[in-house]
Structures are given as C-alpha cells and as structure tokens.
Amino acid sequence: MSVTTFGDLVTQAEQVLIALARRRERDARGLAAGWPDFSRRATYAITAATGVRDPRWYAVDRLIIETARRATVPFSKSVAASLHRDPLLERAGVLLGAAGDVLASAARDSVADPMLDDANVKAAQSRIAALLAAAAHTTVGALGRFDGSTTLSRRASRDLAIRLTGVEQAAMAVFESSPTLDSRADDVAVVSIRPGKLTLEDAVEVWGREARETARSSSPSARDLQAVAADLSRLATHSRVIIRAATAQDLVDPGRGPALDRALAGLAAGWLDVAQAWTGLHTTQPATPTKIAASHGLGQALMAATRDGRDWADPTVVARRIDVTRTLGALRRAHDAGRVVAEAQPQIATRLAASELLFAPARSTSPSLERLHGRLRAGLVAVDRADIGELSGAMTSQLRRARRADEATTPRRLSAPTGGPRQG
C-alpha cells in the first residue's frame, strides 16, 4: 500500500519551482508555452476542495478570473504547438493538478470533516496561491530579459510579462488573505492498495489497530490524534445507518433502535468537537503515513457501504452490500478502540503540554511576558495546561459520552458476530 497526500504533492511542486527559480538560464519561450497549462492546473488545485467559483471564496474567484484573462500565450496555437514547454514548469503543473485531484476525490459525508473545513481549505489554497505567484514571478523575470524571436516577439513577451504580473498580484492577495498555518488538508490522501480490496469489516479492523497504537504512543502526532477523533465521529455517524440495516434483519432488537441511534449521534457530535479542538495545536511529529492510509480506507469503505450519492442508502441496500453480522462485530471492536482513545487522550494532551511538546500560534495562547515576542511575530510557542482548556473540556465531555454509548451498545443487546448465538 502506498500513500500520497495533498501536502506531499504540493511540497514536491514547491521544490521543482525552487529549482526553476535557481536555474541560471531560463527558456522564456518554454515558460510562455507552458504557462497556460500550469496556471490551469494550479487554479484547479486551489478550487478543488470547494468547487470552481464558489461564492464564499471571493479572493479565489477573482484569482481564477485574473488568471484566465491574463495568462493567454501571445502567439498562435500552431506556433504554440511547435514549442517545447519548459519541463520544470510542466512538472510543477502536473504535481499541482494531482494535488487538486486528491482534494477533489476526498470522501465527504454528513460529518463536517476538520481536514476540509473552511479554515483548513483556505490554508491549503494559500500554499497553492504562493506557488502560483512564485511561478509567475520567475516567468516575468525571464520574459523581461528576453530579446525576442520569430515565434515570440519582444513586444509580445513584454505584454505577457505584464499580464503575469497581474496574476502574481492576484495570487499574493489570496495568500495574504488566508491562514498561514499548516493545513490539515495537507493530510488528505490518495491511497493505492495492493490487489485485494478491503471489505468494510477489514477496513474497520485495520483502522482500529492504528487508533489503539496512537492512543498508546508516548509522543503521538497532534495530526494523528485529531484524525482519530474525526474518524470516530465519521464511524459513529455511519454506524447509525448500519444499525438500521441490522434492525431490519432482526439482528438488533427494534426496541433498542432509538436508544442506539441517540447514543451514536451524541458520540459523533462529541468526537467532532474533540477534532475541532485539536485545530491549531501542533507537535514536532508529522502525521503517520500508515494512519493516513487507514483513515482513508475507513472513509472509503464506509461511504461505499452506506451512501447512495448524496443520500444515505436504504437499509435493504446496505444489507446487500455488507455482511451485517460480521460488520456489527467489527464496529463493536472499533467503538471499543474509541473508548480507549477517549480514556487516553486527556492524559496524552496533559503530558504533551507538561513536557513542552505541544505548540500553538502565540496569538491564540494566554498572554505572558515570556510569550510577548512570539505574539508579536505570530510564531508557534509551547503551550501549558492553561492553554488546552477547550481541548480538555471537549475530551472530558466525550469520555462521558463514550461511556454512555458503551452502555447503550453492549453486546447483550446486539447479535454475536459471525454466526454465534444471539445474546439475550
């Protein structure tokens, strides 16, 4: 199994553009020929998570218009076709296009995924906009020194340089109006799984092992901890649909259905609160690739089992897609892992803060003389227990919800997994 994240692709594109900027001799004609495809792919990556021209994203909307209006190559299509695009600019564009594909294909359901909420998407857009501005700046410099040729005249190159200066300014406006913190959208991944597609119960089991490992880690990644909470919220929401399918097959006592549904709804909301409370908190460890893969696999498997387009699938349809009895057993074990996580997270957060291994933007922390410099420079500072009050409160509330849900979903009220006797 291999994992490629949005952040990986953007970082690779940045490295390619740095190499382009450092290159002593730049092919102005190749840059001009490659620019339309590069700008198209970059603006696609900027809008992939929200949709083109979404009215909420006015700065991005203006950038799309500006890029389309100014980035036209000033020579005919026949001449353009005969020119070789600059290989570095083309490579950077391909990488950004692939990054856009990752965001565009990310699973979405009724659970507000913290990876793709407004703040995180804006931060991701900020990264792409900065690269678009950098590429425009490099191209403008090359065109400004170009003396002209039969295919690209001096006047035409200067006209294009002026247009790309407008693109650079528009892209910088997006960058400056967006958050500059690392975005959890960077962790959105495309996963290539070796032959043999995982069943839902297998995906749940794989994810459960990774979640327990995160809870046992002495110094876990803040992004892993947030992802586990977001996954548990998603898992609880989709479990409600699977429980309805189980009830329709008489695998769950119909009288218990409403109580189970309420317990899972509360569990989903609480885990989402925990995931959102992790936003803005950082550790020195990046997200773990195997955990990204397990999270992605879980989301895809749940969506395939319980969704019909934008709607929830009918219980009879869900029952045809999965082995409901086996899946109930896997879900039970996954919610057990969730209880382990709920019990462990308060101690983990406190331990990280006490060891000065948990960081946050200085401006979001309680003011102190020691932090004054960091607050003025908008840097990250180590947080203490006073700064994680929101997170601690969300975790404490969620631990209570997890225990109530545990009582509501005990095995005696559900069928035993895989052909075992009904427990009464």
C-alpha positions, 0 to 999 in steps of 0.5 A: 500500500502506498500513500500520497497526500495533498501536502506531499504533492504540493511540497514536491511542486514547491521544490521543482519551482525552487529549482526553476527559480535557481536555474541560471538560464531560463527558456522564456519561450518554454515558460510562455508555452507552458504557462497556460497549462500550469496556471490551469492546473494550479487554479484547479488545485486551489478550487478543488476542495470547494468547487470552481467559483464558489461564492464564499471564496471571493479572493479565489474567484477573482484569482481564477478570473485574473488568471484566465484573462491574463495568462493567454500565450501571445502567439498562435496555437500552431506556433504554440504547438511547435514549442517545447514547454519548459519541463520544470514548469510542466512538472510543477503543473502536473504535481499541482493538478494531482494535488487538486485531484486528491482534494477533489476525490476526498470522501465527504459525508454528513460529518463536517470533516476538520481536514476540509473545513473552511479554515483548513481549505483556505490554508491549503489554497494559500500554499497553492496561491504562493506557488502560483505567484512564485511561478509567475514571478520567475516567468516575468523575470525571464520574459523581461530579459528576453530579446525576442524571436520569430515565434515570440516577439519582444513586444509580445513577451513584454505584454505577457510579462505584464499580464503575469504580473497581474496574476502574481498580484492576484495570487499574493492577495489570496495568500495574504488573505488566508491562514498561514498555518499548516493545513490539515488538508495537507493530510488528505490522501490518495491511497493505492492498495495492493490487489485485494480490496478491503471489505468494510469489516477489514477496513474497520479492523485495520483502522482500529489497530492504528487508533489503539497504537496512537492512543498508546504512543508516548509522543503521538502526532497532534495530526494523528490524534485529531484524525482519530477523533474525526474518524470516530465521529465519521464511524459513529455517524455511519454506524447509525445507518448500519444499525438500521440495516441490522434492525431490519434483519432482526439482528438488533432488537427494534426496541433498542433502535432509538436508544442506539441511534441517540447514543451514536449521534451524541458520540459523533457530535462529541468526537467532532468537537474533540477534532475541532479542538485539536485545530491549531495545536501542533507537535514536532511529529508529522502525521503517520503515513500508515494512519493516513492510509487507514483513515482513508480506507475507513472513509472509503469503505464506509461511504461505499457501504452506506451512501447512495450519492448524496443520500444515505442508502436504504437499509435493504441496500446496505444489507446487500452490500455488507455482511451485517453480522460480521460488520456489527462485530467489527464496529463493536471492536472499533467503538471499543478502540474509541473508548480507549482513545477517549480514556487516553487522550486527556492524559496524552494532551496533559503530558504533551503540554507538561513536557513542552511538546505541544505548540500553538500560534502565540496569538491564540495562547494566554498572554505572558511576558515570556510569550510577548515576542512570539505574539508579536511575530505570530510564531508557534510557542509551547503551550501549558495546561492553561492553554488546552482548556477547550481541548480538555473540556471537549475530551472530558465531555466525550469520555462521558459520552463514550461511556454512555454509548458503551452502555447503550451498545453492549453486546447483550443487546446486539447479535454475536458476530459471525454466526454465534448465538444471539445474546439475550 
